[in-house]
Every structure is written in C-alpha cells, then in structure tokens.
Amino acid sequence: MVVASSLGLCCVLSLALLETSPTAFLVGLVLAGILAPVYAAYLLFLDPLEHEPPWLLGLALAWGAGVATLSGGAATALLEAMTGTVLALDSDVSDTLGTIIFAPLTEEAAKGAFVFALFLLARHEFDDVLDGIVYGGLVGLGFAVVEDLIYYAAAFLEEGLSGVGLPFLVRGVLTGFGHPLFTAVTGLGLGLAVQARSSALRWLAPFAGLVGAILLHALWNGGVTLAQYDESGLLALLMLLGYPLLVLLPGAIGLAVLAVAQARRRARDVRRYLAEAVQLGLADTEDLAVLTSPWRRRARQLRYLTRYGGRAFWLRRRMDIALVDWAYRHWHRERGERLPRYLATFEAEAIAARIRRWRLELSTLLAAGTG
C-alpha cells in the first residue's frame, strides 16, 4: 500500500502538471491546500483519545490523492466507453451516466478500498467507528485535494486568477467536506462492524456504509448535472446552498455528536482496564485520570519535557500511547477477538513488555534527575 500510494501520488501529480502548466499547477495546489489542514484537523479532533500513527494517517491521504484518483478515474472512463459502445449511446448520455452513476460507484470503491484493507489487515489500528471515520475521512480529503487542484488549474488556464474564485468558493468552501464525508460514511460502516456483536450486522454494516457513501456522492453529482439543464438556475442555487446546509453540515455535526458519545464510552472502558493495569504494576493511579483526558495527558508530557528532558518526554509519551493500546486490546479480548500471528507484536503481552521496559528506564531517569 505504501508503494502503491507513493507511485499513484507521483503519477497523478505529474499528469496534472503535464496537462496544465507550472504556474497553473502551483495556483491549483495552493488553493486546494488552503483549507485541507482545517478539514484534517476537524477529522483528527474527532478521535483525541487514541494516538494514530502519523505515517498511517499520511498513507490514507496519499492513497486518496494517488491510487483512488487514478483508479477511480480510469474505471469511470472505461465503464463510460464500454456502455457507450455496447448500447450505442450518444457521448453526452455516456458522460451523464459516468458522472451520476459510474463516478460515485468507482471513486467510492477506490477510496473505500484503503479503509477495507486497514479493517482486514491492520486490525490493531482499527478499534471502532472513530477509527473508520478518521481514516475514511482522510482518504476522501486526499482525493478532494487532487481533484480540486485539477479543477483550479484548468480554471486558471482558461480565465486566469479571476476564474478560480467561483470554483474555490464552490469546491473548497461550500462543498469541501464532501469527499471526506462520503468516505467517512464507508469507514463508519466498517467501525460499526468492529463494534457489533451481531454476526449479521458485522456483514451488513460495511456494505451499508459503502452504499451510503455512493448514494451521497451520486446525489451531489446528479444534482449538479441536472442543474446544467435548468435554465432558471433555481436547481443550481438549490444545490450550491441546499446540499452544504442540508447534507454536509448535518453530516459533519452528526460525526461530532457520534464522536462525543463514542469518546465517553471509550473513556469508561479505558479507565476500567487501566485499573487492572495499576494492579499489574503497568500504570499508576494518576494514569486513570490523565490518560482519558487529552489535555491533561499533553500537559503531563510537556511537564516531563521541561523538567526532565527529551528522552523522558519520549518515554512518557510512548507509555501513555501503549497503555491506551493495552486497554483496547483487552477490550477486544473480552469480546473473544485476537490478532493474527503476524500482528503478535501488538498483542497485550507484547505491549505490556514494552511498557515495563520503558517504565523502568523512565524511573531511572527521574531518579537521576532528582538525585
């Protein structure tokens, strides 16, 4: 996945540069990247308790920007060509089918493939709905950035800087959270499958999440396409204002409400298992309160940095992350779930061994610092 994402990202950026110009490419890149950190920060804010590996978050972005854009676009073009040839359709009809039906289907499948792979192959990083939302949202964000870059660059080539204002307003501001929301719904379905006790729900939830993403995508594409045939402009206005206000904004708020409810449940579970960790000597009583509060956890880590130095800060941070991971692994075990052998280093016993090693080293550093 790392190689595919890297190659895909390089290919799509090279193609975008070749099809436009260096200046247009740079303008598109700047405009596409302005709001991306805001959307990324929002997605990461939804899951403050658990630390996600930065490289895996970056890989999600790269997959969406590279593999998903290339494979989704190629599959859409292929289906358009095949359908047009087999059914002898006019090119306009084929384009319409591609936009409304094929593009949502192939693009959401291409984006969702990363989340499905994570769900199947990296279960130690996929614990519940929040993980699915975060990783799915970041894949969608990567896709949106590259797609917007191409649109902005094309607009700049046609009309200069004056021509990119409206596309930026529509694609970046009003509907910028579209692709992240679509793929977050796919991740939500997979997260529900992780948490579900019902075997039927475990099979149905991933499919329902992907279908939901496709339908949300098709609703936008279909509305925009039909608006082009509405001479009054009312449908275009409805899509530009109604879709963000009635679909994207409620979707973003819904994710936030779900995140708050999930965070409370997570905090209860982590405290319960950390109480066992205290009895085993893996944690102390302070960890029970600190590790379920992101602000208190960061404040303690910063205190270690200022008082005892970089190594103590690193150890404290690694221990905090590992203790939460240890709690999650016990939550999964309570449900009868174990990791496959190739992920044995992420099982509770291996995590506990690392915690004890780091704890001993940290105690030695603190004793030397106060001696």
Residue pairs with C-beta under 8 A, 6 or more apart in sequence:
1 59
1 63
1 114
1 117
2 59
4 63
4 66
4 67
5 59
5 62
5 63
5 66
5 67
6 62
6 66
7 66
8 62
8 63
8 65
8 66
8 67
8 68
8 69
8 70
8 71
9 62
9 65
9 66
10 66
11 66
11 70
12 65
12 66
12 69
12 70
12 146
13 146
16 25
16 28
16 146
16 149
16 150
16 153
17 25
19 150
19 153
20 28
20 150
20 153
20 154
20 156
20 157
21 153
21 157
23 156
24 153
24 154
24 156
24 157
25 149
25 153
27 152
27 153
27 156
27 161
27 164
28 148
28 149
28 150
28 151
28 152
28 153
28 156
28 164
29 149
31 148
31 149
31 152
31 164
31 168
31 172
32 144
32 145
32 146
32 148
32 149
32 152
32 172
33 145
34 172
35 172
35 173
35 176
36 141
36 144
36 145
39 137
39 141
39 176
39 177
39 180
40 61
40 138
40 141
42 252
43 133
43 134
43 137
43 138
43 141
43 180
43 184
44 52
44 57
44 134
46 130
46 133
46 134
46 255
46 256
46 259
47 130
47 131
47 133
47 134
47 259
47 263
48 263
48 294
49 263
49 266
49 267
49 270
49 292
49 294
49 324
50 127
50 130
50 131
50 266
50 324
50 325
50 328
51 320
51 321
51 324
52 125
52 131
52 134
52 135
53 125
56 118
56 122
56 125
56 135
57 134
57 135
57 138
59 114
60 114
60 135
60 138
60 139
60 142
61 138
61 139
61 141
61 142
61 145
62 142
63 111
63 114
63 139
63 142
64 111
64 114
64 138
64 139
64 140
64 141
64 142
64 143
64 144
64 146
64 179
64 183
65 142
65 143
65 145
65 146
66 142
66 146
67 110
67 113
67 114
68 107
68 110
68 111
68 113
68 114
68 139
68 142
68 143
69 110
69 143
69 146
69 147
71 106
71 110
72 103
72 106
72 107
72 109
72 110
72 111
72 143
73 107
75 102
75 106
75 109
75 110
76 98
76 102
76 103
76 106
76 107
77 98
79 98
79 102
79 106
80 94
80 95
80 97
80 98
80 102
81 94
83 89
83 94
83 97
83 102
84 90
84 91
84 93
84 94
89 97
96 225
99 221
99 222
99 225
100 218
100 221
100 222
100 225
101 218
103 217
103 221
104 214
104 215
104 217
104 218
104 221
105 214
107 143
107 217
108 182
108 183
108 186
108 210
108 213
108 214
108 217
109 210
111 136
111 139
111 140
111 143
111 179
111 182
111 183
111 186
111 213
112 136
112 139
112 183
112 186
112 209
112 210
112 213
114 135
114 139
115 132
115 135
115 136
115 139
115 183
115 186
115 187
115 190
116 190
116 206
118 125
118 126
118 135
119 126
119 132
119 190
119 193
119 194
119 206
122 343
123 337
123 339
123 340
123 343
124 325
124 329
124 339
124 343
124 346
125 131
126 132
126 135
126 190
126 191
126 194
127 194
127 328
127 331
127 332
128 191
128 194
128 195
128 262
128 266
129 187
129 188
129 191
129 192
129 194
129 195
129 258
129 262
130 191
130 259
130 262
130 263
130 266
131 187
131 191
131 194
132 184
132 186
132 187
132 188
132 189
132 190
132 191
132 192
132 194
132 209
133 184
133 187
133 188
133 191
133 255
133 258
133 259
134 187
135 187
136 180
136 183
136 184
136 185
136 186
136 187
136 188
136 190
137 180
137 181
137 183
137 184
137 187
138 180
139 183
140 178
140 179
140 180
140 181
140 182
140 183
140 184
141 179
141 180
143 179
143 183
144 171
144 176
144 178
144 179
144 180
147 179
148 167
148 171
148 172
148 176
151 167
151 171
152 164
152 167
152 168
152 171
155 163
155 164
155 167
156 163
156 164
170 240
174 240
174 241
174 243
174 244
175 220
175 243
175 244
175 248
177 248
177 251
177 252
178 216
178 217
178 220
178 248
181 216
181 248
181 251
181 252
181 255
182 213
182 216
182 217
183 213
184 255
185 209
185 212
185 213
185 216
185 251
186 206
186 209
186 210
186 212
186 213
187 209
188 209
188 258
189 205
189 206
189 207
189 208
189 209
189 210
189 212
190 205
190 206
190 209
192 201
192 205
192 209
193 201
193 202
193 203
193 205
193 206
196 202
196 205
197 335
216 247
216 251
219 243
219 247
220 239
220 243
220 247
223 235
223 238
223 239
223 243
224 236
224 239
226 235
227 233
227 235
227 236
227 238
227 239
228 236
230 236
266 292
267 292
269 327
269 331
270 291
270 292
270 324
270 327
270 328
271 288
271 292
272 327
273 326
273 327
273 330
273 331
274 283
274 287
274 288
274 291
274 323
274 327
275 288
276 330
277 283
277 287
277 323
277 326
277 327
278 284
278 285
278 287
278 288
280 352
281 356
282 323
282 326
282 352
282 355
282 356
282 359
283 291
283 323
283 355
286 300
287 320
287 323
289 296
290 296
290 297
290 300
290 320
291 297
291 320
291 323
291 324
297 320
300 316
300 320
301 313
301 316
301 317
301 320
302 313
304 312
304 313
304 316
305 312
305 313
307 369
308 365
308 366
308 369
309 365
309 369
311 365
312 362
312 365
312 366
312 369
315 358
315 361
315 362
315 365
316 362
318 354
318 358
319 355
319 358
319 359
319 362
322 351
322 354
322 355
322 358
323 355
325 346
325 351
326 348
326 351
326 352
326 355
329 339
329 346
329 347
329 348
329 351
330 348
332 338
333 348
338 347
339 346
339 347
344 350
